[in-house]
Amino acid sequence: MMFDASLMTAVMWGLILRLSTMTFPHSGQSKPPMYGDYEAQRHWMAVTTELPMKEWYVQTPRNDLQYWGLDYPPLTAYHSWLCGKISASLNPSWTKLNSSRGHESHEHKRFMRYSVLVSEILTFLPAVLYYASGSSSVIEKDITVWVFLMNPVLILIDHAHFQYNSVCLGLFVAFVALVKNERYIPAAIAFSLALNFKHIALYYAVPVFLHMLKACVSPPHITRFMSISLAVVATFGILWAPFLINGTALNVIQRIFPFNRGIYEDKVSNFWYVGSLVLKFKKVFSQERLVQFSLLSTFFASLPSWFMLLCRTDNPHHKMMNFKFALFNTSMAFYLFSYMVHEKSILFPLTALLLVTAQNPEFVWYFTGVASFSLVPLLQKDGVLPAYFALVLQSFFIIYKSHIENLSNRRWNQYYLLRILMSASLLVALLLHAIEFLFMPPKRFPHLFVALNCIFCFVHFLFSYLYGHVLQWRYSFGVADEKTE
C-alpha cells in the first residue's frame, strides 16, 4: 500500500501523540504496595524470565499470585518473556524477581514505554494500513487510517495508563481485513493469536465463528472448513503445548477466568455496577448465582445480533457490514452484561465500531466521545487528565470534523434529530466535567461524581447497543441504501 501525503501525516502525527502521552504518569506510579498495571507488566517480565514455564501461572514459594500473578493467555506470557529478555540484557536489576518490585527508574520507564510503542508499530500499524488498503475510495481510506491511529481511548490506555492492547487489536483488525479478502486460513490464525494474547477478544468470538461457518456452508466448502479448523487447532496447540506438557494448562485457565474476584471489581459503566447503586447484587445473590445471571443476560443480549448475522444476503458489501456490526453489538453486550468487566474493556467495542467509520462517521464520533469520558475516573487516578483533554479535543476538531465534512453526502446526515441528540449528550459530558472541577462531592457521597459518570455512560452505551442493532438490521435484511451510505 503506497503512502500518500495524508497517510504519512496520519502515521507521523499518531507517533507524535504517542510520544507526547508517554511523558505523563503511568498506572500506580509511586503508589505502593501494589502500584498498578505498569508494575503488573514489569512483574510478568520478571516471572517469565526468572522462573521455569511450569511456575508461570502456579502459586509457588517463588511465585506469589497475589502480587500481580499472570492472568492473561499464553501469547501475552511469551510477549512478556521476550520483553523481559531484552530488559534483562539492558539492566538485569529491572527483572530480578521480588527485589525489583516497584522499580520505576527513568531508564526503565523509557524502556517500558518504548516496548509498547514498538509492539504497536509491529502489529497494529500494519494491520490498520492493510485494512485501509481495501477501502473503496481515497476518502474512505484516509478516514479509516486517521480514526484508528488517533483513537484517544487506545492512546490513553496503552501509552498513559500502560498496557499492550494494540497487539491484540492489531491482530483483530488484520483478521477482519483478511476475511474481507476471503483469506480465511490466515484470518483464522490471526484471530486465534488475538484470543491467545488477550482473552477479552472473546467479545468477538461468536460473530467470528458464525461468519466463518457461513463462509464454509453457503455454498458448502468442506476443504475450507477443514483448513480453517486445522489452522485454529494448530495455532492453539502450538501456543498451549508447553502448558499441556508440564500439566499446568488448567492453572492457566483458572487464572484467565477469575470468577472469585466478583461480578465487578471497580466502578464501571455497565449494568452490574450501575444496577448495584439500587440493588446490592453482591449481598443479595451468591457468586454462583451472579455468574449464571451474567452468562444468561450476555447470551440473550447477544442473541438478536447473532440471529441477524445468520440472515442470508447476496450483497457482499451488506454481508461484510452485517458482520462488522455484529462484532460491535456482541462486544457491547459483553461489556454491558458479562462478568468481571473493566472500564478499559470499552476499547474492544470501540475498535469494532471504528471498522464502519466511513459509513457511520457521526455515530463513531459520538461513541468515541462517550467511551473516552467513561475512562475519566481511571485517568484521574493516574493523573493524566491533561492528556485526556488534549487527545479528545484534537480527535474531535482536527480529525472527525474535517473528515465528516468530506462525507457530508452520506446518508447519516439525513438524521438531523439524532445528530442533535448526540451532540447534546456530549455537551452534558462537558457539563459534568465542569461540575466536578468546580465543586467537591458531599462527604456523605464521596464517589458521587464517579457514579454520575458511570450512569451517564451506561445510558449512552445502552443506546449505542440498541442503535447498533438498528444499523445491523438494515444490512442483514438488505434495506440499506448504498447510494446514501
N, C-alpha and C positions, 0 to 999 in steps of 0.2 A: 504494500500500500504506500503510495507516494505521499510525502509530507508536503501539503500546500502551506501557504503562509498562516492560515487560520489554525491548522492543526499544530504547526510548530509553535505558534503563540500559545495555544492551549497547554501544550506539554511544558513549555518553559514557565508559564505563569503558574501552572499547577506545582511545579518544582519549587518555585519561589514561595508559594503559600505554605508548602510543607516545611521548608527550611525555616521560615519565619515562625511557624507554630511550634517547632521543636524547641524554641528558646523559652517557652513557658514551662511552669512546673508540671510534673507528672503525677500520676495517681499515688497517693500515700507518701508524698515526698516529706522526709523528716518527721514521720508520724509513726513511731514505734508503738507496739511491738510487732504488728503485722505489716505495717507500711501499706502497700497497695498492689495493683496489677503489675506495675513496673517490677516490684520485688518478686512477684509470682513468676514472671517470665525469667528473671535473672536466676531465681532459685531452681527453676526447671532446668536451666542450663547446667547448674551445678550438679543436680541429681543425675541427669543423663550422662554427664561426663565423668563423674566420680564414682558412680555405683554401677554394678552389673545390671543388665537389662531385666533380669528376673526380680529386681528390687524396685524398679521404677514406680510401679503402681501398688506396692505392697507395704504395709506397716512393718517396719523392722527397727532394730536398735539404731540403725544409721539413717533411716528414712522416716521422719515423723510426718505422717499425712495430715496432721492437724495444722502444720505450718506449710501452707500452700502446696499440698500434695498434688501431683499431676492428676488432672481431671478432664483432659481433652484426649481425643483419639490418637492412635499411634503416629500418624504423619506429623502431628504437632510435636510429639516427643522426638521424632527424628530431626525435625527442624531445630528444636531446642538443642539437640546433641551437636548438630553442625555449627550452630551459632556459638555454642559453648566451647567447642574445639577451637574456633577462631579466637574467641575471647581469651581462652587459656594461653594460646600462643602469644597474645599481646601482653597479658599480665595474669599469671596463674592465680593470684590472690582474688581475682574477680569471681572465680568459680570454685573456690575452696569451700567444700561442704561445711555448713554450720558457722565457721569463722567469718564467712563472707556475708552473713545475714545483714540486710540493711545497708549494704555498700552503696554509696552514692557519690563517688568521686567525680570530678568534672570529666576526666578522661573516659571513665566507664559510661557515664551518661551519654557522651558523644558517640561511643561505640554502639550503645543500645539504640539510640535514635537512628543512627545510620543503618543498623541492621533492619529496622522497619522499612526505611526508605528503599534500600537495595532490594529487599524482598518484594516490595510493591512494584518496583521498576521491572523486576524479572518476571512477575506473574500478572499483576493487574493491568499494567500499562499495555503490554502486547495484546492481552485479551480484549481490552476496550478498542484498540485500534483495529483488531481483526473483526470484532463485531461491527464496528462502524463502517468497515470496508464493504459490507453488504448492503449499505443504505441505498435507497432508490434515487437520491438526489444529493447534490452538494450541500444544500441547506440541512437536510436530514443528517448527513454525515457530520457536519460541523457541530450541530446542536448536541448530537449524541456524545461526541468526544468531550465537549465543553462541560456538559452536566455531570458526566461520570468523573472527570478529573477535578471539577470544582465542588464536588459534593461536600458541603460543610460537615455533615454528620460523620462521614468516613475520616476526614482530616482530623476532626476533633477527637474522635475515639482512638484512632491509631497513633497520631502524631502528637497529641497533647496528653490525653488520659494514659495511653500506651497499651496497644495490642497489635496483633498481626492479622486483623480481619481481611485485609486486602488480598492475602494469599488465597483464602477460601473463596472470597467473592470473585477474584480473578479467574479461578478455576470454574466457577459457576457461569460467569459471563462467557468464557470460552466454550463451555458446554452448550449454551443457547446458540451461539454463533455456529457451532459445528452441527447442531440439529437443524438449524435453518438451511445449511448447505447440504443436508442429508448425509453427513458423515457420522453415522451412528456409532460406529465402534470407537473411534477416538472420543466421541461425545460421552459414551458410557464410561470410559476410563477417566475423563476429566471430572465427571460428577462423582464418581467413586472416590477420587482423590479429594474432592471438596468435602465429602462426607467424612473422610478419614482425617481431615485436618481440623474440622470443627463440626461437632455433631448437630449444631443448630441448623446446618444445611438440611436436616430432616424436615424443616419447614417446607422445603420444596419437593420432598421425596415422592409423595403420592402423585402430584401432577406429572412429575418426570416419568414415573413408572407407567402411568396411563397413556401419556403421549408416545412414549417409546413402544408400548404394547400396540397402540393403534397403528404405528408405522410397520408393525410386523404382521398384523392380521387383516389390514384393509389396504391393498389386497393381501392375501396370505403370502408370507415370505418366511419360510422355515429357516432358510440359511441365515437370513438377517437375525432372526430371533436367537438362533444357536450362537451366532458370532457375538451378539450383544451380551448374552448370558455368560459366555466364556470369558469375555473381556472383564465383566464385573467380578466374576468368581476369581479370576486370575489376579486382578488388582487387589481385592480384599485378601486373597490368600497370601500374596507376597508381603503385604503390609502387616498382617496378623500372624504370619508363620512363626516368628521368634517367640511370641507370647503363647501360641498354641503348643510349641515345643517345650517351653520351660514351665508350662502349666499355670500361667498367670492370666490367661485370657479372660476368665471370669472376674478377676480383680479389676481388670481394665474396664469391663462393662459396668461393674458396680461403682467405679469412680466416675464414669461418664454420666451416669444417671443417679445422682444423689438424692433419692426421694426423702431421706431423713432430714433434709435441710428445710423442709416446709414448702407450702404452696407458693409463697413468695418470700424473698429474703430481704429485699429493700423496697422502698416506695417506688412503684412503677405504674404507668398509666394503662393498666389492664383491668379486666373485670374483677379479679380476685382482690386486688388491693383497694380499688375504689369501692367495691361492694362491702369490703371489711369495715369501711367507715360507718356503715349502717348495721351490718351483721358480722360479728367477730367469728369468722369461719373457723379459725384455728381452735377456738374454745368450744364451739358448738359441735364440730364434727371431728372424727378421728382422722389421722393421717391417711389410713387406708381408704376411708370414705372420700376424702378430698381427692386422692389420686383417681378414684373411679369417676367422680364428678368432672374433674378436669379432662379426663380421657373422653367421656361421653359428650361433653359440651364442645370440645375441639372437633370431635368427629362430626357432630351434627352441624356445627358452624361451617365445616369444610364441604359437607355433602352437596349443597347446591352447585358449588363451583365444579366439583368432580363430575356431577351429572352433566353440566353444560359442556365440559371438556370432552365427554364421550359422544356428544352430538356430532353427526357427520356433516361435513361441508366440503364441497368440491373446490372451493376457492382457496388457493394456497395462502394468500395473504390473510384471509379470515381465520384459517386454521392456525396460523402462527400467532396471530393476535389473541385468539381464544386461549392458546397455551400460555402466553405471557401474562394475561390477566388471571388465569388460574394459578400461576405462580404467586402473583401478588395477593389474590384473595385467600388462598390457602395459608400463606405465611402470615397474613393478618389474623386469620382465625387462630393460628397457633399463638401469635403474640397476645391476643386478647383473652384466650381461654386456657392455654396449656399450663402445665405445672412448672413452677420454678422459672419464671421469666425475668430476665434482667432488663433494665432500661436500655442498655446498649443493643439489645436484640432487635430494636426497631430498624436497625441498619439493614436487616435482611429483607423485610417487605419493601423498604425504600429502594434497595438495589433492583429488586424485581420490577418496581414501578418505573424506574429510570429507563427500562428497556422500551417503554412506549412513549417516551418524551416527545418524539416527533409527531405523534398522533394526538397526544393529550398534554400539551405543554403547560397549560394553566393548572390542570389538576396536579401535575408533578410539582409545579411551583408552590402551590398551596400545601401539598403534603410534606414537601421538604421543609417548609417553614414550621409546620406543627411538629414534625419529627425533631427538628433542631431545638425547638422550645421545650420538648419533653426531656431533653438532656440537661436543662438548666440546673436542677438540684445537684446532679452529679458534677457538673462543670464548676459549680460554685464551691463545692468541697475541694476540688482540685486547684482552685484559684486561677482558672483560665477563662473567666467571663469576658475579658477584653478580646481575647482571640475569637470567642464565640460571636460577639457583636461584629467584629471586623469581617469574619468569614461569611456570616449570614448576609450582611449588607452588601458585600461585594458580589455574592452569589445572586442576590435578587436584582440589583441595579446594573451590574455590569454584564451578567450572563443572561439570565432569564428575560430581562427587559428587552435587550437587543434581539435575542433570538425569537421571542414570542412575536415581536413586531414583524419579523421576517416570515412568520407563519400566520399572518393575520387573515389569510383567506381560508383557513381551516374551519371545520365545522364547529370547533369548540367556541368560536367567537359568536355563534348564534345564541349561546346560553347566557344572556346578559344577567339574568337574575342570579344564576348560580355563581357567576363571576363576582357579583356584588356581595353575595353571602360569604364567599371565601375570603375576599378582601377584608370584609368587616371582621371576620374571625381573627385574621392576623393582626388587625388593629386592636382587638381585645387583648391579644397576647402582649402587645406593646403596653397597653394599659396596666396589665398585671405586672409587667416589669417595673413600670413607674411606681406602682403602689408598694412593691417590695423594696425599692430603693428609698422611698420617702418615709415609710412607716415601719415600725417594729411590730412583730406579731404579738398578740396578747400573751401574757405569762401563762394563762390557762391553756392556751393552744399554741405552743411554740413551733409546731410544724404546720401551721395553718396555710402558709404560702406554698409549701411543698404540696399539701393536699389539694389546694386550688389548682396548681399546675397539673397535677395528675388527673383531676376531674375534667378540667378543660380539654386536655389532650385526649383523654379516654372518649369523651363525647365526639371529638373530631375524628379520632381513629375509627370509631364505630360508624360514623357517617361515611368515611372513606371506604370501609369494608363493604357497606351497602351499595355505595355508588360504584365501586369496582365491579360488583355483581351486575349492575345495570349495563356497564360497558361490556362486560364479558358476554352478556346475553345478546347484545347487538351483533356480535361476531359469531357466536355459537349457532344462532338461528338465521344468520345471513341477512340481517336487516340493516347492517351498517352501510352507509352510502359512501363509497370510495371517492366520489367526486368532491365531497366536502370534508374529507378527513384531513 
